[in-house]
Amino acid sequence: MPNAIQDINSVYKLVTARHGLMLANPNDFYIGKAIIDYGEYSEIELRLLLQLANIADSTVIEIGANIGTHTIPLAKLLEARKVDLIAFEPQQFVFQNLCANLALNNISNVRTLPLACGDEGRTVWYKSPDYKKSGNFGGIGMSEEKKEGIPAQSVQCIRLDDVLTNSKVSLLKIDVEGFEQKVLIGAQELIKSNRPILYLENSHDLPSSIALIEYLWSLDYKLFWHCPKLYNPNNFFKNPINPYPTVASINMLCLPKEREQNIQNLDEVIDSGFHPTLAKGTENDQGKYRKIFCDH
């Protein structure tokens, strides 16, 4: 695609991507590099999110928006339906990238907040990456304590219940590197009053996964695994090279039990002790592993 990628400076490239113009950092091994190499990031995951957004009739919240690879197409769809989106991104450097991408695409229905979300208001910390060197900038988690001898940035953490009082919310997307349950605890009233669809990451250790699943069950939600592969064979730049053939996002689609459900091609979460990343041990488990790691 001629002129699809332009060098802006030592950190950024401007990419004419599938869903619009994107400033991308080539040092970001997963998200930035995917935008540059494929003109998209995690497009298979996005397909489901767009289906969910298409039935959203009130505010959509994205916690952990990163540079806006999903925010922009979601916002475009929602704008046509006169629905707003609120995007949280706590990394200051990444937050600036997010805002630039929204401006480049003339997005006017997104409110951006440079905050972390959790179970109480406090200061949290994240390890400061060097954005001019190779790294996984979408994999930066928050810590409740500053660790001695490790460069870290502080950021304000809020409860959704404190900042979205009386808000109507129909879809809540959470990707916060292990803070997912804390976000839910800080949004108890919002979830109780709105009963939104939830879509969240569950890719950390098994004890955390068990606690997260059982907490969601206690909220009367029905859960489904959605584990899309990162590489899309039909990517925008038609790039046939797949550097991560076995890598997938480990997510859950969570629906209120009282909501009418017609879920196809997704496995229901019926055992809190099962996690897709554990299904690598036996030949039978491998079959389950292939089934859950999906291309739809």
C-alpha positions in Angstrom: 0.0 0.0 0.0 1.8 3.2 -1.2 2.6 5.8 1.5 0.8 3.7 4.1 3.7 4.3 6.6 5.5 7.6 7.2 8.3 8.2 9.6 7.4 11.1 12.0 10.3 11.1 14.4 12.6 8.6 16.3 9.7 7.2 18.2 6.6 7.3 16.0 5.4 6.3 12.6 2.1 7.5 11.1 0.2 4.5 9.6 -2.8 4.5 7.3 -4.4 1.6 9.1 -7.6 -0.4 8.7 -9.6 1.8 11.0 -7.9 5.2 10.3 -4.7 7.1 10.9 -2.6 5.7 13.7 0.6 7.0 15.4 2.4 3.8 16.4 5.6 3.2 18.3 7.7 0.5 16.5 9.4 -0.3 19.8 6.1 -1.6 21.2 6.6 -5.3 20.3 2.9 -6.2 20.2 0.6 -3.3 19.6 2.8 -0.7 17.9 4.6 -3.3 15.7 1.3 -4.9 14.7 -0.2 -1.6 13.5 3.0 -1.0 11.4 3.3 -4.6 10.1 -0.4 -5.4 9.6 -2.3 -2.2 9.7 -4.4 -3.5 12.7 -4.0 -5.0 16.1 -6.0 -7.9 17.5 -8.7 -7.6 14.8 -10.3 -10.9 15.7 -10.9 -9.7 19.2 -12.3 -6.4 17.8 -14.9 -8.2 15.7 -16.7 -9.5 18.8 -16.3 -6.1 20.6 -17.9 -4.4 17.6 -20.9 -6.8 17.8 -21.3 -5.9 21.4 -21.0 -2.2 20.8 -23.6 -2.5 18.1 -26.2 -3.4 20.7 -25.0 -0.8 23.3 -27.7 1.7 24.1 -25.8 3.7 26.7 -22.2 4.7 27.6 -19.4 2.2 26.8 -16.3 2.2 29.1 -12.9 1.0 28.1 -10.4 0.5 30.9 -6.9 0.1 29.5 -7.4 1.7 26.1 -3.7 1.9 25.3 -3.1 3.8 22.0 -6.7 3.4 20.8 -6.5 0.5 18.4 -9.9 -0.6 19.6 -11.1 2.7 20.9 -11.2 4.3 17.4 -13.3 1.7 15.6 -15.6 1.3 18.6 -16.1 5.1 18.8 -16.9 5.4 15.1 -19.6 2.7 15.4 -20.9 4.2 18.6 -21.0 7.8 17.2 -23.4 6.7 14.5 -25.6 5.3 17.2 -25.2 8.5 19.3 -23.5 6.6 22.1 -20.4 7.9 24.0 -17.3 6.1 25.1 -15.1 6.7 28.2 -11.5 5.6 27.8 -9.0 5.1 30.7 -5.3 4.8 30.1 -2.9 5.3 33.1 0.5 5.4 31.3 1.1 9.1 30.6 3.3 8.5 27.5 0.7 6.0 26.1 -2.2 8.3 27.0 -0.7 11.1 24.9 -0.5 8.6 22.0 -4.1 7.7 22.6 -5.3 11.3 22.5 -3.2 12.0 19.3 -4.9 9.1 17.5 -8.3 10.2 18.6 -7.5 13.7 17.2 -6.1 12.3 14.0 -9.4 10.5 13.4 -11.7 13.4 14.4 -13.3 11.4 17.2 -15.6 13.6 19.2 -17.6 11.1 21.3 -14.7 9.8 23.5 -13.8 11.2 27.0 -10.3 10.2 27.9 -9.0 10.0 31.5 -5.3 9.4 32.4 -6.2 7.3 35.5 -6.0 3.8 36.8 -9.1 2.0 38.1 -9.3 -0.2 41.1 -11.2 -1.0 44.3 -10.4 2.2 46.2 -9.0 5.7 45.6 -5.2 5.8 46.1 -1.9 6.3 44.3 -0.6 3.3 42.4 2.6 2.8 40.6 3.9 1.3 37.3 7.4 0.4 36.3 8.7 3.0 33.9 9.6 1.5 30.6 11.9 3.1 28.1 9.6 3.8 25.2 12.6 4.3 22.9 13.6 0.6 23.4 11.8 -2.6 22.5 9.2 -3.7 25.1 5.6 -4.8 25.6 4.0 -1.4 26.6 0.6 -2.9 26.7 1.7 -5.4 29.4 2.5 -2.8 32.1 0.6 -3.6 35.3 -0.1 -1.4 38.3 1.3 -2.0 41.8 -0.1 -0.7 45.1 3.4 -0.2 46.4 6.4 1.5 45.0 9.3 -1.0 44.9 12.6 0.2 46.1 15.3 0.6 43.5 12.9 0.2 40.5 12.1 3.4 38.5 8.3 3.9 38.7 5.7 6.4 37.8 2.8 7.2 40.1 -0.8 7.6 38.9 -4.1 8.3 40.6 -6.4 5.2 40.9 -10.1 5.7 41.2 -13.2 3.7 41.8 -15.7 3.7 38.9 -18.5 4.1 41.4 -16.9 7.4 42.6 -16.5 9.0 39.2 -19.5 7.6 37.2 -22.3 8.1 39.7 -25.7 7.8 38.1 -24.1 7.0 34.7 -25.9 4.6 32.4 -23.4 2.0 31.1 -24.2 -0.9 28.8 -20.7 -2.3 28.0 -17.6 -2.4 30.1 -14.3 -3.6 28.6 -11.4 -4.2 31.0 -7.8 -5.0 30.2 -5.6 -4.0 33.2 -3.0 -6.7 33.6 -4.2 -8.4 36.7 -6.3 -5.6 38.2 -9.5 -6.8 36.7 -11.2 -8.0 39.9 -10.2 -4.8 41.7 -11.9 -2.8 38.9 -15.0 -4.8 39.3 -15.1 -4.4 43.1 -14.8 -0.6 42.6 -17.7 -0.7 40.2 -20.1 -2.7 42.3 -22.9 -0.1 42.3 -22.5 0.6 38.6 -22.7 -3.1 37.8 -25.7 -3.6 40.2 -27.7 -0.7 38.7 -26.8 -1.1 35.0 -26.1 -4.9 34.6 -23.7 -4.1 31.7 -22.1 -6.7 29.4 -18.5 -7.2 30.6 -15.6 -8.2 28.4 -12.3 -8.6 30.3 -8.9 -10.1 30.2 -8.2 -13.2 32.3 -4.6 -14.1 31.5 -2.8 -14.2 34.8 -2.0 -16.8 37.4 -4.5 -19.5 38.2 -5.4 -18.4 41.8 -6.3 -14.9 40.4 -8.3 -16.5 37.6 -10.2 -18.6 40.1 -11.0 -15.6 42.3 -12.1 -13.5 39.3 -14.4 -16.2 37.9 -16.0 -16.9 41.2 -16.5 -13.2 41.9 -18.2 -12.8 38.6 -20.4 -15.8 39.3 -21.4 -14.1 42.6 -22.6 -11.2 40.6 -25.0 -13.5 38.7 -23.1 -13.4 35.4 -22.7 -16.2 32.9 -19.1 -16.4 31.5 -17.7 -17.5 28.2 -14.1 -17.9 27.1 -13.1 -15.8 24.1 -9.4 -16.4 23.2 -8.7 -14.9 19.8 -5.3 -15.3 18.2 -3.3 -12.1 17.7 -2.5 -12.8 14.1 -5.2 -12.3 11.5 -4.5 -14.1 8.2 -6.7 -11.5 6.5 -4.9 -8.6 8.0 -5.2 -5.1 6.3 -1.6 -5.1 4.8 -2.0 -8.8 3.7 1.3 -9.6 5.5 1.7 -13.4 5.6 4.4 -13.4 8.3 3.1 -14.5 11.7 5.6 -14.0 14.5 3.4 -15.3 17.2 1.5 -18.4 15.9 0.5 -19.7 19.3 -0.2 -16.4 21.0 -3.8 -15.5 21.8 -5.6 -13.1 24.2 -7.3 -14.8 27.1 -10.6 -13.0 27.6 -14.0 -13.7 29.0 -17.4 -12.4 27.7 -19.6 -12.0 30.7 -23.4 -11.6 30.4 -26.0 -11.0 33.2 -27.9 -14.3 33.7 -31.2 -12.5 33.3 -30.2 -11.3 29.8 -31.4 -13.3 26.8 -28.4 -15.2 25.5 -27.6 -16.7 22.1 -23.9 -17.4 22.3 -22.4 -19.5 19.5 -18.9 -20.8 19.1 -17.7 -19.8 22.6 -17.1 -22.3 25.5 -19.0 -21.5 28.7 -16.8 -21.1 31.8 -18.1 -24.0 34.0 -15.0 -24.8 36.0 -13.2 -22.0 37.9 -10.1 -24.2 38.1 -9.7 -24.5 34.4 -7.7 -22.0 32.4 -6.9 -22.1 28.6 -3.2 -21.7 29.2 -3.1 -24.8 31.3 -4.5 -27.0 28.5 -1.2 -28.0 27.2 -0.4 -31.2 29.1 -2.1 -34.2 27.5 -3.2 -35.1 24.0 -6.9 -34.7 25.1 -6.1 -31.3 26.7 -4.5 -30.2 23.5 -7.8 -30.7 21.7 -9.5 -28.5 24.2 -6.6 -26.0 23.8 -7.1 -25.8 20.1 -10.9 -25.4 20.5 -10.6 -22.5 22.9 -7.9 -20.6 21.0 -10.2 -19.5 18.2 -10.1 -17.5 14.9 -13.7 -16.3 15.1 
